Amino acid sequence: MGIFLNISSAGLLEILSEVFTYFPLFAFVALLLAGLNIPFSEDVIIISGALVAQADETLILPCLIAIYLGVLCSDLVSYSLGYLVGRGKLRIKAVNNILSHRYVDKLRTNLERHGFLTFIVCRFIPFGVRNTLFMSSGFFGLKFKRFIRYDLVASLISVNTLFWIVFAFGEAAEKQFHVAGVALFAALVFVVSATIIRVIAKQLQKRGVSLMLTKYGLPQVAVFPGIAACAIAALAIFFHFELWTIVVMAILFVALVWMLSFFRDPKRDVVADENVMYSPCDGTVTEVVKDGDVIKVSTFLSIYNVHINRAPCSGVVDRVTYIKGLYRSAHDPDSARVNEANEIEMTSAADPAGKITVRQVSGAVARRIVCKAKAGDTLEQGARFGMIKFGSRTELIVPDGADREVCVKPGDKVKAGLTVLIRYSRGRISDNETHE
């Protein structure tokens, strides 16, 4: 029995030796087919070559040469396919409706400008990203000489890095490279998702299509879905669909829906009325006070409210003042005095002698006040001028007078551009407190 085992082992080693001898040829052919999008993994072939060379050091140079030539030829095949299909022009009608030639030129310019870095990074990313880059280079018209120069350097770096690290450390290095590759892929998904969302949003806005999402939240709307997608992909790849991963994915999905909901910007038909001051925000009235010669109406915005700020009346912006401060809870009445704030002082078009102030106040969660209004701007009643991101507080301050009636009380729910906070008795008086 022992003799049989010895003979079998010797025979097996002889067979493996023959396989190792022909591995460089196999590697070259497999990499060439990968350029035609036949599913051969470049990383697996390089790692296998390193392990074969580790077992038989006489094959180090043949494996390296075969792999490097196979990689270059594979990349050229992908580039040529892209070039033949597109010849640098977009001919797909559905794509032309979104991307103009200006964007194509911009993509090509950025690729030429950041080509070395792009090629080097993408060579370490798995899941077909390399072939996509090479085909896109031909499709969008990257010059052949420039492509060759970028790819030669990037291939030299990536092939040698992966080959020699696996050759030195074996299968342990293979696992680390897999993790790093997935991380890079997730980062790429994030960047591409954010870019696509921004481009589509801008194109739709130019065409007058309402997204029901505020432009003030575009960075978060573009970034958070990318982060959520990366996290969900990582959970699915590394931990599969276990109970706890499904729970985490569900939480991420709910958080994504809430994020999109938070930055909603519903269309509102504001009825212009010079005899009223509309609420500058959505939320719950927390305080109505007469302080000296002014009336102050404070509104708390929870994380579930629309956070867009609107002009309470038509007028001209006199001054915008940013005030540094703390980040106390917006529920606290003192927060309006000590928290970070932004004051927009306006002259009402209906009452040039009446100066009003809209005060945006940050909260414990809110750390970003957005105000696009600036001195000299003319705002129509109900016009959007900014927002406070996450829970916050907004105040309307108007001069007191016998002809002013406060139409709300603490606890009332209000909506920006719809709910009347202050009514003036001069001239024609509106019959409704709320235009909804």
Beta strands, then each sheet from edge to edge (+ up, - down):
strand 1: 276-278
strand 2: 283-291
strand 3: 294-301
strand 4: 308-310
strand 5: 315-323
strand 6: 341-348
strand 7: 355-361
strand 8: 368-371
strand 9: 378-379
strand 10: 384-389
strand 11: 392-399
strand 12: 404-406
strand 13: 413-414
strand 14: 420-424
sheet 1: 1+ 14- 12+
sheet 2: 9+ 5- 6+ 7- 11+ 3- 2+ 13-
sheet 3: 4+ 10- 8+
end
